[in-house]
Amino acid sequence: MVTGGADEVAPLVDKKGEKSHYITKSWELQSWCLGCCGLNTDHTAECLKEAFEEKLEDWKLVIVKMASITTDNATNNKKAFEDYTWISCFGHNLHLAVNKALQVNRVSAALSKLRKTISAFTRSPKLSRQFSKKQKDLSSPDHKLIHDEPTHWSSSFKMVERFLEQQQVISAVLAEDRKKWYLMPKDSDITVLETVKAVLENLYPGFLL
């Protein structure tokens, strides 16, 4: 990031392209895509650095006016930009940290249980119909359940958030068929899920920036 005028930029590079982020003299954050190009070679540090410097030349960017370069923590990225001021990507670090937290045994077990519950409702036409009916009976928001993509913590957050919103509805449906009650997460699991929501809801808005 550069605390200067719009003619001063700080490129951010990834394996797909280069972006410039800068702050204008009126303190407005701006972002521009400088270009995207396919790397038809191994993504070695040397190749990444060459592609980056070619784009700098194309745009006539001045190295000394660059505040920093930001990439993820891949070894080839760190090596490619070791001659520059390199800052690891906060979003990538946040992603790694949250995913590691979600792998804690109690959390992972509660999420696994919840996925089975969500899958049962989304795959069963009967449960889906009962779910929709109970939503109307209980005046619950007409929202569908969400199944997460485990490699993306933001989707796990949305899955947990939606379950807690619809918890009363799910409980009411399963209570009508005791053979299905095993699908209802235990109180201890729900406590864990409530904690997950409380923590992640503070991080989710920043993840979207």
N, C-alpha and C positions, 0 to 999 in steps of 0.2 A: 504494500500500500504506500502511496506517495502523498505527502501532505503539501501538495503544490497545485499548480494550475493544470488545466486539462491537457496541456501539451506534455505533461510528465506522466509516464505510465509505469506500471509494475506488472509485467507479464506473469501469468500463471500458466504452467504447462502441464498437460497430461498426455497420455499416449494417443489421444485423438485430435488434439489441437492446442491452440494457445489462446488464452483470454487475458485481457488487460483490465485491471481494476485500479481506479484512481479516485481521488477526491478533488473536486473542483475548488476554485477559490471561494465559492459560496458554501463550501462544506457539504456538497452533495456527492454521495457515492455513485460512481458510474462504472459500468462493466461493458466491455466490448469484446466480441470474438474477432481475434486477429486473423484466424484462418484455421482450417482443418486439412490434414493431409494423411494419406495412408502410408504407413511405414512397411514397405515390402521386404523388410529385412528383420533380423532378430532385434528385439528391443533392448539392445545393449546401451550402456551409458554413452558410448561414443556416438552411436546413431542418434540417440535422443538429443545429445548436445549439438550435433551437427544440424539436425532439423530445427532446433530452437534458434540457433544463431543465424540460420538462413532466413527465418521469419523476422528476426530483429533487423537484418539487413534490408529485407523487403520494405519494412515500415520505417526505416531510417531512425530506429529508436536508439537513444543514447544510454549506454550501459550505466554511466555514473549517476544518471537520474533515476535508476531503478532502486526502489527501497528494498525489495526482496523478491525471491522466487518461491512459490508455494507449490508443493506436490504432495502425494501420499508418501508413505515411509518405505516404499520399495527400494531395495539396495541399488538398483540401476539408476533410479531417480536421484538418490542422494549422491551417488558418485558422479552423475552427469553434471550436477550443478555445484560441485564442491568448490569451484572457483568463484561462486557467487554467494551472496547472503541468502541462505536457504532456510525456510521456515516450513515445518511439517504442517500439513493440512489439519485444521482443528476439526472439521467435519469428519474426516477419516479417523482421527484419533478418538473422537466421540463415538463413532460407529463401533470401533474395536472395543472400547471400554464397556459400552452398553451390552454388546453381544457377549462379552466375557461375564458380565454380571448376570445375564439371563441364563448362563450355563451353570450357575450355582445349583446344587442338587435340589433344594426345596423349590426354587423358582422353576427350574427345568421340569420338575415333576408336575407342578401345578399347571404349567403351560401345556404339557403333553396331555394331561387329563382334559383340559379345556378343548384342545384340538379334537379329541374324540367326541366330545359333546357337540361341538359345532358341526363336525362331519356328519354325525347322526341326523341332525336337523336339516342340513342342506341336501343330504342324499335321500332322505325318506319323504316322499310326497305326502304321506299321512301326517308325519310330524310337522311338516311345513304348513299344512292346512290348519292343524291344531294350533300351531304357533300364531298364525295370522288371526285366527278366531280369538285367541286369548288376548292378543294385543288390543283388539276392539273391546273385549269384555272388561279389560283392566285399564282402558284409556291410555295405553302405553304408546309411545311414538311408533309410527309405522316404519320401522327401520329393519333391514335385513341383518342377519348375523354375518360376521366377517371372519373368514379363514385367513390366517396369516401366511406369509412367506418367511419361514424361519431365519433366512439369511438377512432379512431386512427388519431391524428392530422396530421401525416405525409402524410396520404392519402388525407386529405383535402387540404394540401399544393400542392400535385401533381395534384389534380383536378383543383385548381385555376390556377396553373402554365400552365397547358395544355390549359385551356379555353382562357387565355390571349394570348397564342401563336396562337390559332386558332380563335381568336375573329373576325377577318376580314372575315374568311370563314363562320362562323356561321351567322354573320350579312348578308352576301351576300345571303345565302340560305334563311333565313327568310324574307328578303326583297322582294323576288320573290313571296311570298304568304302572303299578308297583314293579312290574318286570323291567321297566325302563328307568327306574329310579337310580340305578347304578351309574347312569350317565350324568347325574347331577354332581358337580364338584363338591367335595366335603367342605365343612366350615373352615377347616385349617387351610385348605387350598384357596378358598375365597379370601381369607385374610391375607394370604400371600399375594393374590391378584390385586387386591385393593392397595397393597403397598407398592406393587409394580406400577399401577396407574398413578399413584400419588407422586412417585419419583419421575416417571417418564413424561408426565404431562407438563413438567417444568422444562424439559429438554426438547419436546416435540416442536414448539414454535420456532426455536432456533435452527432445528434440523431442516425446516422448510425454506430458510433464507437462502 
